[in-house]
């Protein structure tokens, strides 16, 4: 186990199964495919119903939603109570906000998105805690926030590379800077420039999924029931990303980050 390179077959059988499951979740397109299956039409059919101004605002809305969620969800969860993640409870909460959003149409997205994002971040932190993360550690908190950057490629990504590790490498420096700033400066979490920079970087990727969600909710016949189901798919996607991400991080603590990455790529 001391070698930098570790073949996938060198993992304990149960850990190999867990890593396979994590990779399957993290590398799947997930949310967009589920939306297309639900709508029965390509996402582009919903995009045409998005006002130009709304399309321009989606990144800003994503950033605001992440900022509010970080203030409320990450810093209020009790890190001292180890327990299994309660995925269903959080699904019910986000589904309810989706029903309200669907009933009032696209105009409700600016109000609904921060609420949904906050609940999803609590759910992500719940998954992290169930996988042994110490949520008193700023790095663990920011790893929770980083989940919103997973599950969507940008045009600058290398299609031959792991989307998961591309995203992790891209966020590594800003995550480190935000954690160091919080520890060394005791900065106000809502005002720390490194945290705002991290949120901005995550928002650029999170907005890809928000755009798909908005496009689906813009379809005229979506309604309250459709809005609820879109949000169900939305949180289900990020719960899967969280489970995969924190499974990988748990295995990295058992072996090493370099060893698990080599195994992940071999798979």
C-alpha positions in Angstrom: 0.0 0.0 0.0 3.0 2.3 0.3 3.6 2.6 -3.5 2.3 5.7 -5.2 0.7 3.6 -7.8 -2.1 1.2 -6.7 -3.8 -1.1 -9.2 -7.6 -1.3 -8.9 -7.3 -5.0 -8.1 -5.1 -4.1 -5.0 -8.1 -2.4 -3.3 -10.0 -4.5 -0.8 -13.0 -6.0 -2.6 -15.6 -3.9 -0.8 -13.6 -0.7 -1.5 -13.3 -1.6 -5.2 -17.1 -2.0 -5.4 -17.5 1.4 -3.7 -15.1 3.1 -6.0 -16.8 1.6 -9.1 -20.2 2.9 -7.8 -18.7 6.3 -7.0 -17.2 6.6 -10.5 -20.4 5.5 -12.2 -22.3 8.3 -10.4 -19.7 11.0 -10.8 -19.0 10.5 -14.5 -22.7 10.1 -15.6 -24.4 13.1 -17.2 -27.3 12.4 -14.8 -29.6 15.5 -14.5 -29.8 16.5 -18.2 -30.6 13.0 -19.4 -33.3 12.5 -16.7 -34.9 15.8 -17.7 -35.0 14.9 -21.3 -36.6 11.5 -20.4 -39.1 13.3 -18.2 -40.1 16.0 -20.7 -40.0 13.7 -23.7 -38.4 16.5 -25.7 -34.9 17.9 -25.9 -34.0 20.6 -23.3 -33.6 23.1 -26.2 -37.4 23.1 -26.5 -37.6 24.7 -23.1 -34.7 27.0 -23.8 -36.7 28.9 -26.4 -39.2 29.9 -23.7 -36.4 31.5 -21.6 -36.4 35.3 -21.8 -33.0 36.6 -22.9 -32.7 38.6 -19.7 -33.2 35.4 -17.6 -30.6 33.5 -19.5 -28.1 36.4 -18.8 -29.0 36.3 -15.1 -28.6 32.5 -14.5 -25.0 32.7 -13.4 -25.7 35.6 -11.0 -28.7 33.7 -9.6 -26.6 30.7 -9.1 -23.9 32.6 -7.3 -26.5 34.3 -5.0 -28.1 31.0 -4.2 -24.7 29.4 -3.3 -23.8 32.4 -1.1 -27.1 32.2 0.8 -26.9 28.4 1.1 -23.3 28.6 2.4 -24.3 31.1 5.1 -27.3 29.1 6.3 -26.7 25.4 5.6 -22.9 24.9 6.1 -22.5 26.9 9.2 -25.6 25.8 11.1 -25.4 22.0 10.7 -24.4 20.1 13.8 -21.1 18.3 13.0 -21.0 16.4 16.3 -24.0 14.0 15.6 -22.9 11.1 13.4 -25.8 9.5 11.6 -27.0 8.1 8.3 -27.9 10.6 5.6 -31.6 11.4 5.4 -32.0 11.7 1.7 -35.7 11.3 1.6 -36.4 14.2 4.0 -34.4 16.6 1.9 -36.0 15.3 -1.3 -39.4 16.1 0.1 -38.4 19.6 1.1 -36.9 20.4 -2.3 -39.8 18.8 -4.1 -42.1 21.1 -2.2 -40.2 24.2 -3.3 -40.3 22.9 -6.8 -44.1 22.6 -6.7 -44.4 26.2 -5.7 -41.9 27.3 -8.3 -43.8 25.3 -11.0 -47.1 26.8 -10.0 -45.8 30.4 -10.4 -43.7 29.7 -13.4 -40.2 30.9 -14.3 -40.6 34.2 -12.5 -40.5 32.3 -9.2 -37.0 30.8 -9.9 -35.1 33.7 -8.3 -36.9 33.1 -5.0 -37.1 29.3 -5.2 -33.5 28.6 -6.2 -31.9 29.9 -3.0 -34.3 27.8 -0.9 -33.7 24.7 -3.0 -30.0 25.2 -3.0 -29.9 25.6 0.8 -31.8 22.4 1.4 -29.6 20.6 -1.1 -26.4 21.8 0.6 -27.8 20.6 3.9 -28.4 17.2 2.3 -24.9 17.2 0.8 -23.4 18.0 4.3 -25.6 15.2 5.7 -24.0 12.8 3.2 -20.5 14.1 4.0 -21.1 13.5 7.7 -22.4 10.0 7.1 -19.1 9.2 5.1 -17.0 10.3 8.1 -16.2 13.9 7.2 -15.3 16.3 10.0 -17.6 19.2 9.3 -15.6 21.3 11.8 -12.8 21.3 9.2 -13.2 24.1 6.7 -11.8 21.8 4.0 -14.8 19.5 4.5 -17.3 22.4 4.5 -15.9 23.6 1.2 -15.8 20.0 -0.2 -19.6 20.1 0.4 -19.9 23.4 -1.5 -17.8 22.0 -4.3 -20.4 19.2 -5.0 -22.4 21.8 -6.9 -19.6 22.0 -9.5 -19.8 18.3 -10.2 -21.8 16.6 -12.9 -21.5 19.1 -15.7 -18.7 19.7 -18.3 -17.7 23.1 -19.6 -16.5 23.8 -23.1 -12.9 24.0 -21.9 -12.9 20.5 -20.4 -10.9 17.8 -22.0 -13.4 15.1 -23.1 -10.7 12.4 -22.6 -10.2 13.2 -19.0 -12.3 12.4 -15.9 -14.8 15.1 -15.5 -14.7 14.6 -11.8 -10.9 15.0 -11.4 -10.9 17.9 -13.9 -13.3 19.7 -11.7 -11.4 18.9 -8.5 -8.1 20.1 -9.9 -9.8 23.2 -11.2 -11.2 24.1 -7.7 -8.3 22.8 -5.6 -6.4 26.2 -5.3 -9.5 28.3 -4.4 -10.7 25.6 -1.9 -7.3 25.7 -0.2 -7.2 29.5 -0.2 -10.7 29.8 1.3 -9.9 27.2 4.0 -6.6 28.8 4.9 -8.1 32.3 5.0 -10.9 31.1 7.3 -8.4 29.4 9.7 -5.7 32.0 9.8 -7.7 35.2 9.6 -10.9 34.1 11.4 -12.7 36.0 8.6 -16.4 36.6 8.5 -17.6 33.7 6.3 -20.0 35.9 4.3 -17.3 38.5 3.5 -14.1 36.5 3.0 -12.8 37.3 -0.6 -11.4 33.7 -1.0 -14.8 32.2 -0.2 -16.5 34.6 -2.6 -13.9 33.6 -5.3 -14.6 29.9 -4.6 -18.4 30.4 -4.9 -17.9 32.3 -8.1 -15.9 29.4 -9.6 -18.5 26.9 -8.5 -21.4 29.0 -9.7 -19.9 28.9 -13.3 -20.5 25.1 -13.3 -23.6 25.0 -11.1 -25.3 27.4 -13.6 -25.1 24.7 -16.3 -27.5 22.6 -14.2 -29.6 25.6 -13.2 -30.0 26.5 -16.9 -31.3 23.0 -17.6 -33.7 23.2 -14.6 -34.9 26.7 -15.7 -35.4 25.5 -19.3 -37.5 22.5 -18.1 -39.6 24.8 -15.8 -40.1 27.2 -18.7 -42.1 24.6 -20.7 -45.6 26.1 -20.6 -47.3 22.8 -19.5 -44.9 22.0 -16.7 -47.1 23.2 -13.8 -46.8 22.5 -10.1 -46.5 18.7 -10.4 -43.8 19.1 -13.1 -41.9 21.7 -11.1 -41.9 19.3 -8.1 -40.6 16.4 -10.2 -37.9 18.6 -11.8 -36.7 19.5 -8.3 -36.8 15.9 -7.3 -34.4 15.1 -10.2 -32.3 18.2 -9.3 -31.7 17.1 -5.7 -31.4 13.4 -6.6 -28.6 14.4 -9.0 -26.6 16.2 -6.3 -27.2 13.6 -3.7 -25.6 11.1 -6.1 -22.7 13.5 -6.8 -22.3 13.9 -3.0 -22.3 10.2 -2.3 -19.7 9.6 -5.0 -17.5 12.5 -4.0 -17.4 11.7 -0.3 -17.0 8.0 -1.0 -13.9 8.8 -2.9 -12.7 11.1 -0.1 -13.3 8.4 2.5 -11.2 5.9 0.4 -8.5 8.6 0.0 -8.2 8.7 3.8 -7.9 4.8 3.9 -5.3 4.7 1.1 -4.0 8.0 -0.3 -5.4 10.5 -2.8 -2.8 9.6 -5.4 -3.5 5.8 -5.0 -7.3 6.2 -5.3 -7.0 8.5 -8.3 -4.9 6.0 -10.1 -7.4 3.3 -9.4 -10.3 5.5 -10.4 -8.7 6.2 -13.7 -7.9 2.5 -14.3 -11.6 1.7 -13.8 
